[in-house]
Amino acid sequence: MYKLFVDTHSDLITIAFIKDNNVISKEVKSENGHAEVLVPTFKKLLEENNINIDDIKEIIAVNGPGSFTGIRIGLSLVKTLSYTKNIPVKLISSLECFLVSSNIDENKVAYLEDARGAYVYAFDKDNNPLMEEIYIEDYENIINKYKCVENKLDILKIVDYAKKLKEVNVHLIKPNYVKKIEVEK
């Protein structure tokens, strides 16, 4: 049985199947074509590795912060698979992914900027949150307090961290977009 990891928060789409600490993954760059790229890449990865959708026992999905289209397309795939095949889903933020993927052994911070501010999240050396993930306009004070992590993924570390995350109701999955929509301002 496999775990499926889906990350579409940026222009780099990452899909991975994980079984017994073995990772089968594919990364595809897609600036504006997530809808055209995601499902064919997912299907090709299944076919090339003789994996059946029924072999997926859990989905770990990044729900942002990230691009509007990327997150929307990725979570649509996740929700469809979860609902139709009754596969449990765990959500993880893109910032959590970067933090747990890091080899930094001290207090650390991850952030994603937009035109007005940044989403910021900080962990201690044991990957325990030091603060809530927040969106803040004046974020330099926070990021200067900690060591900044790279925006890179280590799938096995993410899957291990996800063991402590709770399953979510597929109908209540909410995306977290980088840019606030006008109604929320």
Secondary structure, DSSP 8 states (H G I E B T S, - for coil): -EEEEEE-SSSEEEEEEEETTEEEEEEEE-SS-HHHHHHHHHHHHHHHTT--GGGEEEEEEE--SB-HHHHHHHHHHHHHHHHHHT--EEEE-HHHHHHHH----S-EEEEEE-SS-EEEEEE-TTS-BSS--EEESS-HHHHTTSEE--S---HHHHHHHHTTS-EE-GGG----BSS--GGG-
